[in-house]
Amino acid sequence: MSSSKPVRIKSITEGHRLSGLPKPHHPLISIVDCADLKGNSSVTAAVFDFYMISLKRGCDKLIYGQQRYDFDEGVMAFIAPGQILRGEEGAHHRT
């Protein structure tokens, strides 16, 4: 697990910018295809200032709270403001 400080993402617009995506069409809601993400791959942890719902198939191993989860078969995650989401270093996306 990385000991680096999580990146704080304060808005959906900032999340798009950090992920290499164009500005969202609306500042309060966005749907993103993870295949379009081109952001900073050195970011291994993030804390969001907004709610996020994520539906992914075949994704990385993730650390949520103090627990490591294996989401190889997919996941639907609900992240509340202030929660930290960490990806495992060295993990790779499956397509």
mmCIF file as gemmi writes it, N, C-alpha and C atoms, coordinates in Angstrom:
data_model
loop_
_atom_site.group_PDB
_atom_site.id
_atom_site.type_symbol
_atom_site.label_atom_id
_atom_site.label_alt_id
_atom_site.label_comp_id
_atom_site.label_asym_id
_atom_site.label_entity_id
_atom_site.label_seq_id
_atom_site.pdbx_PDB_ins_code
_atom_site.Cartn_x
_atom_site.Cartn_y
_atom_site.Cartn_z
_atom_site.occupancy
_atom_site.B_iso_or_equiv
_atom_site.pdbx_formal_charge
_atom_site.auth_seq_id
_atom_site.auth_asym_id
_atom_site.pdbx_PDB_model_num
ATOM 1 N N . MET Axp A 1 ? 0.842 -1.163 0 1 0 ? 1 A 1
ATOM 2 C CA . MET Axp A 1 ? 0 0 0 1 0 ? 1 A 1
ATOM 3 C C . MET Axp A 1 ? 0.893 1.235 0 1 0 ? 1 A 1
ATOM 4 N N . SER Axp A 2 ? 0.503 2.225 -0.786 1 0 ? 2 A 1
ATOM 5 C CA . SER Axp A 2 ? 1.266 3.457 -0.893 1 0 ? 2 A 1
ATOM 6 C C . SER Axp A 2 ? 1.079 4.304 0.362 1 0 ? 2 A 1
ATOM 7 N N . SER Axp A 3 ? 2.145 4.961 0.789 1 0 ? 3 A 1
ATOM 8 C CA . SER Axp A 3 ? 2.045 5.831 1.951 1 0 ? 3 A 1
ATOM 9 C C . SER Axp A 3 ? 1.913 7.288 1.526 1 0 ? 3 A 1
ATOM 10 N N . SER Axp A 4 ? 1.797 7.545 0.211 1 0 ? 4 A 1
ATOM 11 C CA . SER Axp A 4 ? 1.68 8.909 -0.269 1 0 ? 4 A 1
ATOM 12 C C . SER Axp A 4 ? 0.328 9.494 0.106 1 0 ? 4 A 1
ATOM 13 N N . LYS Axp A 5 ? 0.319 10.814 0.258 1 0 ? 5 A 1
ATOM 14 C CA . LYS Axp A 5 ? -0.894 11.523 0.635 1 0 ? 5 A 1
ATOM 15 C C . LYS Axp A 5 ? -1.888 11.486 -0.525 1 0 ? 5 A 1
ATOM 16 N N . PRO Axp A 6 ? -3.168 11.209 -0.246 1 0 ? 6 A 1
ATOM 17 C CA . PRO Axp A 6 ? -4.163 11.163 -1.317 1 0 ? 6 A 1
ATOM 18 C C . PRO Axp A 6 ? -4.34 12.537 -1.974 1 0 ? 6 A 1
ATOM 19 N N . VAL Axp A 7 ? -4.652 12.511 -3.259 1 0 ? 7 A 1
ATOM 20 C CA . VAL Axp A 7 ? -4.973 13.725 -3.999 1 0 ? 7 A 1
ATOM 21 C C . VAL Axp A 7 ? -6.422 14.067 -3.698 1 0 ? 7 A 1
ATOM 22 N N . ARG Axp A 8 ? -6.704 15.326 -3.311 1 0 ? 8 A 1
ATOM 23 C CA . ARG Axp A 8 ? -8.076 15.76 -3.051 1 0 ? 8 A 1
ATOM 24 C C . ARG Axp A 8 ? -8.664 16.284 -4.352 1 0 ? 8 A 1
ATOM 25 N N . ILE Axp A 9 ? -9.788 15.709 -4.754 1 0 ? 9 A 1
ATOM 26 C CA . ILE Axp A 9 ? -10.496 16.134 -5.954 1 0 ? 9 A 1
ATOM 27 C C . ILE Axp A 9 ? -11.757 16.85 -5.489 1 0 ? 9 A 1
ATOM 28 N N . LYS Axp A 10 ? -11.777 18.164 -5.698 1 0 ? 10 A 1
ATOM 29 C CA . LYS Axp A 10 ? -12.819 19.015 -5.115 1 0 ? 10 A 1
ATOM 30 C C . LYS Axp A 10 ? -14.082 19.13 -5.947 1 0 ? 10 A 1
ATOM 31 N N . SER Axp A 11 ? -14.008 18.821 -7.238 1 0 ? 11 A 1
ATOM 32 C CA . SER Axp A 11 ? -15.193 18.953 -8.088 1 0 ? 11 A 1
ATOM 33 C C . SER Axp A 11 ? -15.117 17.961 -9.239 1 0 ? 11 A 1
ATOM 34 N N . ILE Axp A 12 ? -16.244 17.755 -9.883 1 0 ? 12 A 1
ATOM 35 C CA . ILE Axp A 12 ? -16.282 16.888 -11.057 1 0 ? 12 A 1
ATOM 36 C C . ILE Axp A 12 ? -15.413 17.463 -12.16 1 0 ? 12 A 1
ATOM 37 N N . THR Axp A 13 ? -15.452 18.781 -12.326 1 0 ? 13 A 1
ATOM 38 C CA . THR Axp A 13 ? -14.619 19.436 -13.335 1 0 ? 13 A 1
ATOM 39 C C . THR Axp A 13 ? -13.146 19.178 -13.072 1 0 ? 13 A 1
ATOM 40 N N . GLU Axp A 14 ? -12.716 19.275 -11.814 1 0 ? 14 A 1
ATOM 41 C CA . GLU Axp A 14 ? -11.32 18.997 -11.463 1 0 ? 14 A 1
ATOM 42 C C . GLU Axp A 14 ? -10.984 17.531 -11.713 1 0 ? 14 A 1
ATOM 43 N N . GLY Axp A 15 ? -11.911 16.63 -11.416 1 0 ? 15 A 1
ATOM 44 C CA . GLY Axp A 15 ? -11.698 15.214 -11.679 1 0 ? 15 A 1
ATOM 45 C C . GLY Axp A 15 ? -11.505 14.946 -13.168 1 0 ? 15 A 1
ATOM 46 N N . HIS Axp A 16 ? -12.29 15.609 -13.995 1 0 ? 16 A 1
ATOM 47 C CA . HIS Axp A 16 ? -12.129 15.474 -15.446 1 0 ? 16 A 1
ATOM 48 C C . HIS Axp A 16 ? -10.747 15.969 -15.876 1 0 ? 16 A 1
ATOM 49 N N . ARG Axp A 17 ? -10.342 17.122 -15.354 1 0 ? 17 A 1
ATOM 50 C CA . ARG Axp A 17 ? -9.044 17.699 -15.726 1 0 ? 17 A 1
ATOM 51 C C . ARG Axp A 17 ? -7.909 16.755 -15.335 1 0 ? 17 A 1
ATOM 52 N N . LEU Axp A 18 ? -7.94 16.231 -14.114 1 0 ? 18 A 1
ATOM 53 C CA . LEU Axp A 18 ? -6.882 15.337 -13.643 1 0 ? 18 A 1
ATOM 54 C C . LEU Axp A 18 ? -6.872 14.009 -14.411 1 0 ? 18 A 1
ATOM 55 N N . SER Axp A 19 ? -8.01 13.637 -14.969 1 0 ? 19 A 1
ATOM 56 C CA . SER Axp A 19 ? -8.121 12.378 -15.706 1 0 ? 19 A 1
ATOM 57 C C . SER Axp A 19 ? -7.886 12.538 -17.203 1 0 ? 19 A 1
ATOM 58 N N . GLY Axp A 20 ? -7.584 13.763 -17.639 1 0 ? 20 A 1
ATOM 59 C CA . GLY Axp A 20 ? -7.327 13.99 -19.054 1 0 ? 20 A 1
ATOM 60 C C . GLY Axp A 20 ? -8.578 13.999 -19.91 1 0 ? 20 A 1
ATOM 61 N N . LEU Axp A 21 ? -9.716 14.294 -19.294 1 0 ? 21 A 1
ATOM 62 C CA . LEU Axp A 21 ? -10.991 14.319 -20.007 1 0 ? 21 A 1
ATOM 63 C C . LEU Axp A 21 ? -11.402 15.758 -20.316 1 0 ? 21 A 1
ATOM 64 N N . PRO Axp A 22 ? -12.266 15.958 -21.332 1 0 ? 22 A 1
ATOM 65 C CA . PRO Axp A 22 ? -12.798 17.299 -21.571 1 0 ? 22 A 1
ATOM 66 C C . PRO Axp A 22 ? -13.705 17.724 -20.417 1 0 ? 22 A 1
ATOM 67 N N . LYS Axp A 23 ? -13.998 19.021 -20.343 1 0 ? 23 A 1
ATOM 68 C CA . LYS Axp A 23 ? -14.89 19.517 -19.288 1 0 ? 23 A 1
ATOM 69 C C . LYS Axp A 23 ? -16.222 18.772 -19.339 1 0 ? 23 A 1
ATOM 70 N N . PRO Axp A 24 ? -16.823 18.52 -18.167 1 0 ? 24 A 1
ATOM 71 C CA . PRO Axp A 24 ? -18.13 17.855 -18.167 1 0 ? 24 A 1
ATOM 72 C C . PRO Axp A 24 ? -19.193 18.783 -18.758 1 0 ? 24 A 1
ATOM 73 N N . HIS Axp A 25 ? -20.265 18.186 -19.289 1 0 ? 25 A 1
ATOM 74 C CA . HIS Axp A 25 ? -21.359 18.981 -19.851 1 0 ? 25 A 1
ATOM 75 C C . HIS Axp A 25 ? -22.144 19.685 -18.755 1 0 ? 25 A 1
ATOM 76 N N . HIS Axp A 26 ? -22.109 19.144 -17.55 1 0 ? 26 A 1
ATOM 77 C CA . HIS Axp A 26 ? -22.826 19.723 -16.407 1 0 ? 26 A 1
ATOM 78 C C . HIS Axp A 26 ? -21.901 19.655 -15.197 1 0 ? 26 A 1
ATOM 79 N N . PRO Axp A 27 ? -21.857 20.692 -14.36 1 0 ? 27 A 1
ATOM 80 C CA . PRO Axp A 27 ? -20.908 20.694 -13.228 1 0 ? 27 A 1
ATOM 81 C C . PRO Axp A 27 ? -21.266 19.748 -12.081 1 0 ? 27 A 1
ATOM 82 N N . LEU Axp A 28 ? -22.504 19.229 -12.049 1 0 ? 28 A 1
ATOM 83 C CA . LEU Axp A 28 ? -22.925 18.418 -10.912 1 0 ? 28 A 1
ATOM 84 C C . LEU Axp A 28 ? -23.082 16.934 -11.21 1 0 ? 28 A 1
ATOM 85 N N . ILE Axp A 29 ? -23 16.543 -12.485 1 0 ? 29 A 1
ATOM 86 C CA . ILE Axp A 29 ? -23.155 15.125 -12.835 1 0 ? 29 A 1
ATOM 87 C C . ILE Axp A 29 ? -22.339 14.829 -14.09 1 0 ? 29 A 1
ATOM 88 N N . SER Axp A 30 ? -21.774 13.633 -14.131 1 0 ? 30 A 1
ATOM 89 C CA . SER Axp A 30 ? -20.982 13.237 -15.285 1 0 ? 30 A 1
ATOM 90 C C . SER Axp A 30 ? -20.965 11.723 -15.393 1 0 ? 30 A 1
ATOM 91 N N . ILE Axp A 31 ? -20.947 11.237 -16.617 1 0 ? 31 A 1
ATOM 92 C CA . ILE Axp A 31 ? -20.773 9.816 -16.886 1 0 ? 31 A 1
ATOM 93 C C . ILE Axp A 31 ? -19.483 9.685 -17.682 1 0 ? 31 A 1
ATOM 94 N N . VAL Axp A 32 ? -18.579 8.81 -17.193 1 0 ? 32 A 1
ATOM 95 C CA . VAL Axp A 32 ? -17.259 8.673 -17.796 1 0 ? 32 A 1
ATOM 96 C C . VAL Axp A 32 ? -17.023 7.213 -18.168 1 0 ? 32 A 1
ATOM 97 N N . ASP Axp A 33 ? -16.539 6.996 -19.368 1 0 ? 33 A 1
ATOM 98 C CA . ASP Axp A 33 ? -16.085 5.671 -19.785 1 0 ? 33 A 1
ATOM 99 C C . ASP Axp A 33 ? -14.619 5.562 -19.369 1 0 ? 33 A 1
ATOM 100 N N . CYS Axp A 34 ? -14.291 4.621 -18.505 1 0 ? 34 A 1
ATOM 101 C CA . CYS Axp A 34 ? -12.924 4.491 -17.988 1 0 ? 34 A 1
ATOM 102 C C . CYS Axp A 34 ? -11.892 4.273 -19.085 1 0 ? 34 A 1
ATOM 103 N N . ALA Axp A 35 ? -12.309 3.78 -20.241 1 0 ? 35 A 1
ATOM 104 C CA . ALA Axp A 35 ? -11.383 3.612 -21.359 1 0 ? 35 A 1
ATOM 105 C C . ALA Axp A 35 ? -10.877 4.961 -21.862 1 0 ? 35 A 1
ATOM 106 N N . ASP Axp A 36 ? -11.608 6.042 -21.554 1 0 ? 36 A 1
ATOM 107 C CA . ASP Axp A 36 ? -11.218 7.386 -21.992 1 0 ? 36 A 1
ATOM 108 C C . ASP Axp A 36 ? -10.243 8.076 -21.032 1 0 ? 36 A 1
ATOM 109 N N . LEU Axp A 37 ? -9.977 7.477 -19.881 1 0 ? 37 A 1
ATOM 110 C CA . LEU Axp A 37 ? -9.122 8.123 -18.879 1 0 ? 37 A 1
ATOM 111 C C . LEU Axp A 37 ? -7.677 8.178 -19.356 1 0 ? 37 A 1
ATOM 112 N N . LYS Axp A 38 ? -7.098 9.37 -19.272 1 0 ? 38 A 1
ATOM 113 C CA . LYS Axp A 38 ? -5.712 9.577 -19.701 1 0 ? 38 A 1
ATOM 114 C C . LYS Axp A 38 ? -4.928 10.325 -18.634 1 0 ? 38 A 1
ATOM 115 N N . GLY Axp A 39 ? -5.411 10.289 -17.413 1 0 ? 39 A 1
ATOM 116 C CA . GLY Axp A 39 ? -4.862 11.127 -16.352 1 0 ? 39 A 1
ATOM 117 C C . GLY Axp A 39 ? -3.52 10.691 -15.821 1 0 ? 39 A 1
ATOM 118 N N . ASN Axp A 40 ? -3.166 11.273 -14.712 1 0 ? 40 A 1
ATOM 119 C CA . ASN Axp A 40 ? -1.891 11.099 -14.042 1 0 ? 40 A 1
ATOM 120 C C . ASN Axp A 40 ? -1.83 9.701 -13.431 1 0 ? 40 A 1
ATOM 121 N N . SER Axp A 41 ? -1.046 8.804 -14.03 1 0 ? 41 A 1
ATOM 122 C CA . SER Axp A 41 ? -0.969 7.432 -13.531 1 0 ? 41 A 1
ATOM 123 C C . SER Axp A 41 ? -0.185 7.32 -12.224 1 0 ? 41 A 1
ATOM 124 N N . SER Axp A 42 ? 0.474 8.4 -11.796 1 0 ? 42 A 1
ATOM 125 C CA . SER Axp A 42 ? 1.205 8.357 -10.528 1 0 ? 42 A 1
ATOM 126 C C . SER Axp A 42 ? 0.278 8.546 -9.33 1 0 ? 42 A 1
ATOM 127 N N . VAL Axp A 43 ? -0.977 8.933 -9.571 1 0 ? 43 A 1
ATOM 128 C CA . VAL Axp A 43 ? -1.941 9.096 -8.493 1 0 ? 43 A 1
ATOM 129 C C . VAL Axp A 43 ? -2.46 7.72 -8.113 1 0 ? 43 A 1
ATOM 130 N N . THR Axp A 44 ? -2.16 7.293 -6.893 1 0 ? 44 A 1
ATOM 131 C CA . THR Axp A 44 ? -2.609 5.983 -6.431 1 0 ? 44 A 1
ATOM 132 C C . THR Axp A 44 ? -3.714 6.092 -5.392 1 0 ? 44 A 1
ATOM 133 N N . ALA Axp A 45 ? -3.99 7.314 -4.91 1 0 ? 45 A 1
ATOM 134 C CA . ALA Axp A 45 ? -5.031 7.498 -3.91 1 0 ? 45 A 1
ATOM 135 C C . ALA Axp A 45 ? -5.707 8.841 -4.128 1 0 ? 45 A 1
ATOM 136 N N . ALA Axp A 46 ? -7.03 8.855 -3.91 1 0 ? 46 A 1
ATOM 137 C CA . ALA Axp A 46 ? -7.783 10.095 -4.07 1 0 ? 46 A 1
ATOM 138 C C . ALA Axp A 46 ? -8.862 10.166 -3.005 1 0 ? 46 A 1
ATOM 139 N N . VAL Axp A 47 ? -9.17 11.386 -2.592 1 0 ? 47 A 1
ATOM 140 C CA . VAL Axp A 47 ? -10.303 11.652 -1.718 1 0 ? 47 A 1
ATOM 141 C C . VAL Axp A 47 ? -11.182 12.645 -2.471 1 0 ? 47 A 1
ATOM 142 N N . PHE Axp A 48 ? -12.456 12.334 -2.576 1 0 ? 48 A 1
ATOM 143 C CA . PHE Axp A 48 ? -13.388 13.13 -3.36 1 0 ? 48 A 1
ATOM 144 C C . PHE Axp A 48 ? -14.234 14.011 -2.455 1 0 ? 48 A 1
ATOM 145 N N . ASP Axp A 49 ? -14.564 15.208 -2.934 1 0 ? 49 A 1
ATOM 146 C CA . ASP Axp A 49 ? -15.445 16.115 -2.2 1 0 ? 49 A 1
ATOM 147 C C . ASP Axp A 49 ? -16.867 16.038 -2.747 1 0 ? 49 A 1
ATOM 148 N N . PHE Axp A 50 ? -17.196 14.952 -3.405 1 0 ? 50 A 1
ATOM 149 C CA . PHE Axp A 50 ? -18.525 14.765 -3.975 1 0 ? 50 A 1
ATOM 150 C C . PHE Axp A 50 ? -18.838 13.272 -3.984 1 0 ? 50 A 1
ATOM 151 N N . TYR Axp A 51 ? -20.098 12.946 -4.183 1 0 ? 51 A 1
ATOM 152 C CA . TYR Axp A 51 ? -20.498 11.544 -4.268 1 0 ? 51 A 1
ATOM 153 C C . TYR Axp A 51 ? -20.095 10.985 -5.624 1 0 ? 51 A 1
ATOM 154 N N . MET Axp A 52 ? -19.706 9.701 -5.638 1 0 ? 52 A 1
ATOM 155 C CA . MET Axp A 52 ? -19.333 9.052 -6.886 1 0 ? 52 A 1
ATOM 156 C C . MET Axp A 52 ? -19.893 7.629 -6.886 1 0 ? 52 A 1
ATOM 157 N N . ILE Axp A 53 ? -20.509 7.257 -7.992 1 0 ? 53 A 1
ATOM 158 C CA . ILE Axp A 53 ? -20.953 5.882 -8.209 1 0 ? 53 A 1
ATOM 159 C C . ILE Axp A 53 ? -20.131 5.352 -9.374 1 0 ? 53 A 1
ATOM 160 N N . SER Axp A 54 ? -19.525 4.207 -9.187 1 0 ? 54 A 1
ATOM 161 C CA . SER Axp A 54 ? -18.647 3.641 -10.201 1 0 ? 54 A 1
ATOM 162 C C . SER Axp A 54 ? -19.075 2.212 -10.489 1 0 ? 54 A 1
ATOM 163 N N . LEU Axp A 55 ? -19.21 1.897 -11.763 1 0 ? 55 A 1
ATOM 164 C CA . LEU Axp A 55 ? -19.518 0.545 -12.199 1 0 ? 55 A 1
ATOM 165 C C . LEU Axp A 55 ? -18.412 0.124 -13.149 1 0 ? 55 A 1
ATOM 166 N N . LYS Axp A 56 ? -17.636 -0.893 -12.733 1 0 ? 56 A 1
ATOM 167 C CA . LYS Axp A 56 ? -16.494 -1.331 -13.528 1 0 ? 56 A 1
ATOM 168 C C . LYS Axp A 56 ? -16.481 -2.847 -13.622 1 0 ? 56 A 1
ATOM 169 N N . ARG Axp A 57 ? -16.066 -3.345 -14.773 1 0 ? 57 A 1
ATOM 170 C CA . ARG Axp A 57 ? -15.854 -4.781 -14.962 1 0 ? 57 A 1
ATOM 171 C C . ARG Axp A 57 ? -14.355 -5.015 -15.088 1 0 ? 57 A 1
ATOM 172 N N . GLY Axp A 58 ? -13.856 -6.062 -14.451 1 0 ? 58 A 1
ATOM 173 C CA . GLY Axp A 58 ? -12.449 -6.424 -14.57 1 0 ? 58 A 1
ATOM 174 C C . GLY Axp A 58 ? -11.517 -5.293 -14.199 1 0 ? 58 A 1
ATOM 175 N N . CYS Axp A 59 ? -11.58 -4.838 -12.974 1 0 ? 59 A 1
ATOM 176 C CA . CYS Axp A 59 ? -10.769 -3.686 -12.574 1 0 ? 59 A 1
ATOM 177 C C . CYS Axp A 59 ? -9.658 -4.089 -11.619 1 0 ? 59 A 1
ATOM 178 N N . ASP Axp A 60 ? -8.891 -3.101 -11.203 1 0 ? 60 A 1
ATOM 179 C CA . ASP Axp A 60 ? -7.746 -3.313 -10.314 1 0 ? 60 A 1
ATOM 180 C C . ASP Axp A 60 ? -8.168 -3.797 -8.934 1 0 ? 60 A 1
ATOM 181 N N . LYS Axp A 61 ? -7.181 -4.213 -8.184 1 0 ? 61 A 1
ATOM 182 C CA . LYS Axp A 61 ? -7.363 -4.452 -6.761 1 0 ? 61 A 1
ATOM 183 C C . LYS Axp A 61 ? -7.456 -3.07 -6.102 1 0 ? 61 A 1
ATOM 184 N N . LEU Axp A 62 ? -8.354 -2.909 -5.15 1 0 ? 62 A 1
ATOM 185 C CA . LEU Axp A 62 ? -8.549 -1.608 -4.507 1 0 ? 62 A 1
ATOM 186 C C . LEU Axp A 62 ? -8.474 -1.746 -2.997 1 0 ? 62 A 1
ATOM 187 N N . ILE Axp A 63 ? -8.033 -0.682 -2.355 1 0 ? 63 A 1
ATOM 188 C CA . ILE Axp A 63 ? -8.067 -0.595 -0.903 1 0 ? 63 A 1
ATOM 189 C C . ILE Axp A 63 ? -9.145 0.407 -0.555 1 0 ? 63 A 1
ATOM 190 N N . TYR Axp A 64 ? -10.128 -0.047 0.203 1 0 ? 64 A 1
ATOM 191 C CA . TYR Axp A 64 ? -11.25 0.792 0.608 1 0 ? 64 A 1
ATOM 192 C C . TYR Axp A 64 ? -11.311 0.724 2.119 1 0 ? 64 A 1
ATOM 193 N N . GLY Axp A 65 ? -11.135 1.872 2.79 1 0 ? 65 A 1
ATOM 194 C CA . GLY Axp A 65 ? -11.005 1.871 4.238 1 0 ? 65 A 1
ATOM 195 C C . GLY Axp A 65 ? -9.718 1.163 4.612 1 0 ? 65 A 1
ATOM 196 N N . GLN Axp A 66 ? -9.784 0.196 5.481 1 0 ? 66 A 1
ATOM 197 C CA . GLN Axp A 66 ? -8.599 -0.559 5.892 1 0 ? 66 A 1
ATOM 198 C C . GLN Axp A 66 ? -8.546 -1.937 5.248 1 0 ? 66 A 1
ATOM 199 N N . GLN Axp A 67 ? -9.439 -2.212 4.31 1 0 ? 67 A 1
ATOM 200 C CA . GLN Axp A 67 ? -9.563 -3.545 3.731 1 0 ? 67 A 1
ATOM 201 C C . GLN Axp A 67 ? -9.156 -3.554 2.258 1 0 ? 67 A 1
ATOM 202 N N . ARG Axp A 68 ? -8.467 -4.606 1.832 1 0 ? 68 A 1
ATOM 203 C CA . ARG Axp A 68 ? -8.098 -4.812 0.433 1 0 ? 68 A 1
ATOM 204 C C . ARG Axp A 68 ? -9.173 -5.688 -0.203 1 0 ? 68 A 1
ATOM 205 N N . TYR Axp A 69 ? -9.673 -5.277 -1.359 1 0 ? 69 A 1
ATOM 206 C CA . TYR Axp A 69 ? -10.716 -6.015 -2.048 1 0 ? 69 A 1
ATOM 207 C C . TYR Axp A 69 ? -10.237 -6.434 -3.426 1 0 ? 69 A 1
ATOM 208 N N . ASP Axp A 70 ? -10.646 -7.621 -3.857 1 0 ? 70 A 1
ATOM 209 C CA . ASP Axp A 70 ? -10.329 -8.152 -5.171 1 0 ? 70 A 1
ATOM 210 C C . ASP Axp A 70 ? -11.592 -8.022 -6.024 1 0 ? 70 A 1
ATOM 211 N N . PHE Axp A 71 ? -11.563 -7.104 -6.975 1 0 ? 71 A 1
ATOM 212 C CA . PHE Axp A 71 ? -12.718 -6.846 -7.819 1 0 ? 71 A 1
ATOM 213 C C . PHE Axp A 71 ? -12.493 -7.36 -9.233 1 0 ? 71 A 1
ATOM 214 N N . ASP Axp A 72 ? -11.791 -8.487 -9.392 1 0 ? 72 A 1
ATOM 215 C CA . ASP Axp A 72 ? -11.497 -9.019 -10.716 1 0 ? 72 A 1
ATOM 216 C C . ASP Axp A 72 ? -12.767 -9.255 -11.546 1 0 ? 72 A 1
ATOM 217 N N . GLU Axp A 73 ? -13.851 -9.619 -10.901 1 0 ? 73 A 1
ATOM 218 C CA . GLU Axp A 73 ? -15.09 -9.9 -11.635 1 0 ? 73 A 1
ATOM 219 C C . GLU Axp A 73 ? -15.953 -8.655 -11.818 1 0 ? 73 A 1
ATOM 220 N N . GLY Axp A 74 ? -15.554 -7.529 -11.243 1 0 ? 74 A 1
ATOM 221 C CA . GLY Axp A 74 ? -16.309 -6.287 -11.388 1 0 ? 74 A 1
ATOM 222 C C . GLY Axp A 74 ? -16.784 -5.758 -10.052 1 0 ? 74 A 1
ATOM 223 N N . VAL Axp A 75 ? -17.242 -4.505 -10.073 1 0 ? 75 A 1
ATOM 224 C CA . VAL Axp A 75 ? -17.666 -3.858 -8.841 1 0 ? 75 A 1
ATOM 225 C C . VAL Axp A 75 ? -18.616 -2.71 -9.159 1 0 ? 75 A 1
ATOM 226 N N . MET Axp A 76 ? -19.54 -2.49 -8.26 1 0 ? 76 A 1
ATOM 227 C CA . MET Axp A 76 ? -20.331 -1.267 -8.248 1 0 ? 76 A 1
ATOM 228 C C . MET Axp A 76 ? -20.02 -0.623 -6.906 1 0 ? 76 A 1
ATOM 229 N N . ALA Axp A 77 ? -19.365 0.537 -6.956 1 0 ? 77 A 1
ATOM 230 C CA . ALA Axp A 77 ? -18.901 1.193 -5.728 1 0 ? 77 A 1
ATOM 231 C C . ALA Axp A 77 ? -19.616 2.517 -5.538 1 0 ? 77 A 1
ATOM 232 N N . PHE Axp A 78 ? -19.915 2.84 -4.288 1 0 ? 78 A 1
ATOM 233 C CA . PHE Axp A 78 ? -20.536 4.098 -3.916 1 0 ? 78 A 1
ATOM 234 C C . PHE Axp A 78 ? -19.565 4.812 -2.978 1 0 ? 78 A 1
ATOM 235 N N . ILE Axp A 79 ? -19.057 5.953 -3.398 1 0 ? 79 A 1
ATOM 236 C CA . ILE Axp A 79 ? -18.066 6.696 -2.625 1 0 ? 79 A 1
ATOM 237 C C . ILE Axp A 79 ? -18.707 7.996 -2.139 1 0 ? 79 A 1
ATOM 238 N N . ALA Axp A 80 ? -18.632 8.242 -0.842 1 0 ? 80 A 1
ATOM 239 C CA . ALA Axp A 80 ? -19.169 9.465 -0.249 1 0 ? 80 A 1
ATOM 240 C C . ALA Axp A 80 ? -18.06 10.504 -0.123 1 0 ? 80 A 1
ATOM 241 N N . PRO Axp A 81 ? -18.422 11.776 -0.037 1 0 ? 81 A 1
ATOM 242 C CA . PRO Axp A 81 ? -17.404 12.808 0.147 1 0 ? 81 A 1
ATOM 243 C C . PRO Axp A 81 ? -16.525 12.507 1.36 1 0 ? 81 A 1
ATOM 244 N N . GLY Axp A 82 ? -15.215 12.693 1.194 1 0 ? 82 A 1
ATOM 245 C CA . GLY Axp A 82 ? -14.273 12.501 2.29 1 0 ? 82 A 1
ATOM 246 C C . GLY Axp A 82 ? -13.694 11.101 2.385 1 0 ? 82 A 1
ATOM 247 N N . GLN Axp A 83 ? -14.232 10.14 1.646 1 0 ? 83 A 1
ATOM 248 C CA . GLN Axp A 83 ? -13.685 8.784 1.683 1 0 ? 83 A 1
ATOM 249 C C . GLN Axp A 83 ? -12.461 8.693 0.779 1 0 ? 83 A 1
ATOM 250 N N . ILE Axp A 84 ? -11.49 7.898 1.209 1 0 ? 84 A 1
ATOM 251 C CA . ILE Axp A 84 ? -10.257 7.719 0.441 1 0 ? 84 A 1
ATOM 252 C C . ILE Axp A 84 ? -10.359 6.421 -0.35 1 0 ? 84 A 1
ATOM 253 N N . LEU Axp A 85 ? -10.026 6.509 -1.629 1 0 ? 85 A 1
ATOM 254 C CA . LEU Axp A 85 ? -9.982 5.338 -2.494 1 0 ? 85 A 1
ATOM 255 C C . LEU Axp A 85 ? -8.559 5.176 -2.97 1 0 ? 85 A 1
ATOM 256 N N . ARG Axp A 86 ? -7.979 4.002 -2.731 1 0 ? 86 A 1
ATOM 257 C CA . ARG Axp A 86 ? -6.603 3.717 -3.145 1 0 ? 86 A 1
ATOM 258 C C . ARG Axp A 86 ? -6.591 2.554 -4.122 1 0 ? 86 A 1
ATOM 259 N N . GLY Axp A 87 ? -5.781 2.693 -5.159 1 0 ? 87 A 1
ATOM 260 C CA . GLY Axp A 87 ? -5.505 1.587 -6.067 1 0 ? 87 A 1
ATOM 261 C C . GLY Axp A 87 ? -4.21 0.941 -5.623 1 0 ? 87 A 1
ATOM 262 N N . GLU Axp A 88 ? -4.095 -0.329 -5.871 1 0 ? 88 A 1
ATOM 263 C CA . GLU Axp A 88 ? -2.882 -1.041 -5.477 1 0 ? 88 A 1
ATOM 264 C C . GLU Axp A 88 ? -1.786 -0.762 -6.494 1 0 ? 88 A 1
ATOM 265 N N . GLU Axp A 89 ? -0.602 -0.353 -6.019 1 0 ? 89 A 1
ATOM 266 C CA . GLU Axp A 89 ? 0.508 -0.078 -6.91 1 0 ? 89 A 1
ATOM 267 C C . GLU Axp A 89 ? 0.905 -1.34 -7.647 1 0 ? 89 A 1
ATOM 268 N N . GLY Axp A 90 ? 1.185 -1.187 -8.939 1 0 ? 90 A 1
ATOM 269 C CA . GLY Axp A 90 ? 1.593 -2.329 -9.749 1 0 ? 90 A 1
ATOM 270 C C . GLY Axp A 90 ? 0.447 -3.119 -10.314 1 0 ? 90 A 1
ATOM 271 N N . ALA Axp A 91 ? -0.794 -2.768 -9.946 1 0 ? 91 A 1
ATOM 272 C CA . ALA Axp A 91 ? -1.945 -3.471 -10.497 1 0 ? 91 A 1
ATOM 273 C C . ALA Axp A 91 ? -2.229 -2.959 -11.898 1 0 ? 91 A 1
ATOM 274 N N . HIS Axp A 92 ? -2.789 -3.793 -12.732 1 0 ? 92 A 1
ATOM 275 C CA . HIS Axp A 92 ? -3.069 -3.415 -14.107 1 0 ? 92 A 1
ATOM 276 C C . HIS Axp A 92 ? -4.554 -3.594 -14.407 1 0 ? 92 A 1
ATOM 277 N N . HIS Axp A 93 ? -5.087 -2.717 -15.278 1 0 ? 93 A 1
ATOM 278 C CA . HIS Axp A 93 ? -6.475 -2.85 -15.717 1 0 ? 93 A 1
ATOM 279 C C . HIS Axp A 93 ? -6.595 -4.002 -16.686 1 0 ? 93 A 1
ATOM 280 N N . ARG Axp A 94 ? -7.687 -4.736 -16.592 1 0 ? 94 A 1
ATOM 281 C CA . ARG Axp A 94 ? -8.01 -5.737 -17.599 1 0 ? 94 A 1
ATOM 282 C C . ARG Axp A 94 ? -9.082 -5.145 -18.483 1 0 ? 94 A 1
ATOM 283 N N . THR Axp A 95 ? -9.025 -5.428 -19.748 1 0 ? 95 A 1
ATOM 284 C CA . THR Axp A 95 ? -10.037 -4.902 -20.661 1 0 ? 95 A 1
ATOM 285 C C . THR Axp A 95 ? -10.968 -5.992 -21.123 1 0 ? 95 A 1
